[in-house]
Amino acid sequence: MSVSMEEDGSGSKIHLPADINWEMLDKSKFFFLGAALFSGVSGALYPIVVLKTRQQVMSSQIPCLKMAGSILRNEGYRGFYRGFGTSLTGTIPARALYMGALEVTKSSVGTATVQLGFSEASSSTIASSAAGLSAAMAAQLVWTPIDVVSQRLMVQGSGNSSCGVVGLKCYNGGIDAFRKIICSDGLRGLYRGFGISILTYAPSNAVWWGSYSIAHRLVWGSIGCYCCKKDTEGGYKPDGKAMLAVQGVSAAMASGVSALVTMPLDTVKTRLQVLDDDCYSSSSRRTPTVLQTVKNLVKEGGFSACYRGLGPRWASMSMSAITMITTYEFLKKLSTKN
């Protein structure tokens, strides 16, 4: 992100490095290195996603630490990585679509908004929001079927019956899950919750990238020239550690906003994708609707039931966002053409 802002009204400015746009990237290096780096990030954060998913499908609220202890006792460390192989298989193409759509949209919308006369700050926020929206929609074409399968594998374990998870089938790995879902519900079974996934992830990404752009500028405006050195233009230039810290704080702030806004949609989406039809209706074999899922949630624990798993999701989003944005900026530097 290219940012130049007033330090304190005295005329001094903080000059951040120019943003690396789509045209400046070596595409093959960008996608190859990106697949490797983000696969590592996904592996590190996967246990938190498992905890969040299990909390969302429980019929009653169970504290995170208690659930983690139960998984560790009953299933061992492997319990925290149920469905990871399937998830990783889908992460690589989904990330490629995500990063490609993100950079192309950000570059084109950013150029268009500047030409329309928007300020640099407004242009950056609009371009980031639009890029997040398009990137999420592109990635969901691949990610929704992977999400359906990996989440079903996440919640099946030796302790499920005692933890209150109902309406689940048992699967012997990702391939078996794909086969059984297609035999039972056809191709649409793999895209269960696709609409609400778009309604969850598209706004979530738009809010996150827009909030990140705003937070990034606010944080720099707050710390002023602290941790910066004077440059040849009479302004200030931050060092690498300061930039890394500001990126991390901005990412965490953006994640908090995004998690609060989209948590109910994420809970409904997870239940639609994970729970089978018979847990909604014993008299008829029909695909559960969004309205029916919301009614069941509210019946179980009121409106607060829609926020089950908020803690793990917030932690997961913050940790993921911090590692993602720092890894992403590092990736773009590695992938820049000579």
N, C-alpha and C positions, 0 to 999 in steps of 0.2 A: 504494500500500500504506500502510495506517495502522499506524505502529509507534510504540510508546512504551516505552523500555527504560531500565534502570538504567545510569548512566554508569560508576560504579566502586564501588557499594555505599554511596555517601554520601547517597543519596536524590535526587540530581539526575537529571533525565530529559531525553532527547532527543525532542522532539516533531516528527514528520514530518507533512507535509500529509496530510489525509484522502484516501483513495483515491476516485477518480471511478468510480462503479459504472454499471451498464447503464441504470438509470432516469434518470441525470443527463445522458445523451448525446443530442445531436441526431443521430438515426440516419442521415438522408440526408447530412449533412455528414461524419459519421464514415466512411461507406463511400466517398463520393466522394473525400475527401481521402486516405483510407487507400490507395485504389487508386493515386493519383498518387504518394504518398510511397514506398510499397513497391515500385512499379515502378522507381523510381529506385534504390532499394537493391538490387533484384535485378540491375539492369544493372551496377552497380558490382562486385558479387561474382561475376558469372557466370563470368569466366575461371578462378577458383579451382575452381568446380564442374566445369568442363570438364577441368581437370587431374586432379581427384580421380576422375572417371568413367573417363577414359582409363587411369589407373593400375590401376583395379579390373578392367578387362577384359584387361589385358596377361597374356601367358603367362609373363613374367619381370619382375622388379622393375627399374624404370628411375627414376633420381633425378628429382625434380621439376624442378630447374633445367635439366637436360639435355632433358627432355621439352618444357619451355616454349621452349627455344632451338630445338628441332626444329620445333615448330609455327610459330614465328615465321619460320624460314628457308623452310619448305616451303609454308606456307599464308598467311603474313602475319598481320596483326592480326585479320583476319576469322575465322581459325581458332579464336580464343578466344571467338567469338560464334556458333559453329555451333548452330543450333536455338534461338537466342534469341527469334526472333519467335514460334515455336510456344510456347515456355516462357512468354513474356509474356502471350500470349493466354489461357493457362490460369491464370496467376498471379492475375489480377484476380478471377474468380469463386471460385477456391480460397481466396484471402485473405479475401474477403467471408464465406464460410462459416466459415473459421477464426476470424476476429475475432468474428463473431456468436455462435458456439458457445462461444468462450472466455469472453466477458463474461457471457453468460446463465448458464453453468454456475458460474462463479466467484461471481457474485452470489447465486444460489440455494443453492449448497452452503455458501458462507460464512455465510449467514444461518441455515441449518439446523444447522450445527455449533456456532455460538454458542448457539443455543437448546438444544442438547443438553448444554451445559455445558463445552465445550472452551475452553481458554485462547485468547487472541488469537493467539499464535504458532502453536499447533497448528491452530487453525481456518484461519489463512492458508495454512499448508503443505498441509493436506488439500484446501482449495478450489482452490489453484493446481494441484496434481497432477491433481485430477479435471477441471479446466478444460482443462489441456493434453491429457489423454487424449481427451476428447470433441471438442475442436477438431481434433486430428489425424485422428480417424476421420471426421469430417464432410468435411474438406478432401480426403481421399484419394478420395472418390467422383468428384471432378473431376480431381484431380491425377494419379492413376495413369495414365490414358491419355495425358495430356500428358507425363508423365515418361517413358513408354515411347518415345514419338516423339522428344522432344527429346534423350534420351540416345543414341538411335541416330544422330541427326544429329551429336551432339557427337563421337562416336568415328570418324566416317568423314572421312578426309582423305587428302591425297596421300601421307602418310608411313605410313599404316596397315600396308601389307604388310611394311614393313621393321621395324616396331615390335612385331610379334608379335600383332596383333589378328586373330583368326580367326573364321570363321563369321558374317560380316557381309554384308548386302546393301547395295547402293547406292541412295540416294534423291535425288530432285531436289526437295528442300524438304519442308516439313511436310505439305502436302496429298497429295503423292505417297506419302509414308510412311504416312499414314493409309489411303490407298486400297490400297496393297500389303499392309499388315498385315491389313486386313479381308478382302481377297481370299484371302490365304494361310491365315489362322487364324480368320477370323470376328471377331465382337465380343469374344470372350474373349481374342483376341490383344492387344487394347488394354488388357485388364485382367490381362495376364500379371504375376505377382508381386504381385497385389493383397493376397492373404492375408499374405505376408511383409512387404509394405509397411505393413500395419496393425500387424504384430508388431514392425516396426522403428520407425515414427514414433510410434505411440501410446505405447509405453513411453518412447521417447526424449523426447517432449514432457512426459509425466508426470514423468520424472526431472528434466528441465530446469527446469520451473516449480517443482517441489517444492524442488530444489536452490537455485534462485534465491531463493526465499523465505527459506530457511535462511541462505544466504550473505549475503543483504542484511542480515539481523539480526546475523550474526556480524561483518561488516565494520563496521557502526555500533557494535557493542559493543567492537570493538578500537580504533577511533580515538577513542571517547569524545566529548568536547565540542569536539575540535579542528575548526577551521573553522566553528564554530557561534557564534551570538550569543545572549545571554540574552534571554528573552522576558518578557512581562508576568506569566506564571504561575510564574515562579521556575525554570523549566527552561531548556533550550537549543533553539534553532531553527537548522538548517543553512541555508547560503546555496545558491543555485542551482548554482554550480560544484561544491560538495561533493557535492550530491545526484547530479549528472551523473556525477562520478567514481566514486562508490560503485555506482551502477547499472551502469556499465561493468565494473568489477572483479567485481561479483557475477555478471554475465552471462558473463564469461570463465571464472570458476570453475565455474559450472553447465554450461557447454559442455564443459569438460574431462571432467567426470564422465559426462555423457551420451554423448560420443564414445567413451570407453573401453568403456562398458557395451554400446553397440549397434553398434559398428563391424563385427563379423563378420556380423550380420544385414544391414547395409547393403551389404556387399560381395556377399553371396549374392543379395540383391534386385536389385542392378545387373546382375549377370551373367544372371540369369533374364530380365530385361527387355530386355537388349541383344543377347546372343548368340542366333543362330538354332539351330533344332533339329539341323541336320546336323553341328554341331560337337560334339554330344554322342553322337550315334549315327549311324553311316554305314549301318547295316543296316535301320533302321526309322525311320519318320517319326512321332515322338511328341514331345509337349511335355516338356521336361526337368523333372525333379523337384528339390525342394530338396535331397534326400539325394544325388542324382547330382551336383548343382552343388558341394556341399560336398566330395564325394569327389574331384572333379576339382581343386578348389582345393588340397586337402591333398596330392594327388599331385604337383601342380606345385611347391609350395614349403613343404609342411608347414603346421602351424597358423598360422604367421606370415603365410602368404599371405592369410588372412582379414583381416589388418590392413593390406593394401596400400592406400595412399592415406590412411592415418591422419593424416599431417602436413597435407596439404591439407584434409582433412575437419575436423580440429581447428581449423585456421586459418579455414576457411570458416564453421564453426559459431560460433567466437568473434567474428569480425568481423560476421557476420550478426546474432548475438545482441546485440552491443553496439549496432549501428546500429538493430536492430529494437526493443530495449527503450527506447532513448532516443527514437527516432522515435515509438514507440507511446505513450509517456507524453506527448510533445509533441502527438501527434494527439488524445489524449483531452482535453487542455487546450483545443485549438482547437475541439473538437466539443462542449464542455460547453454546455448550455442557459443562456441568460441568467437 
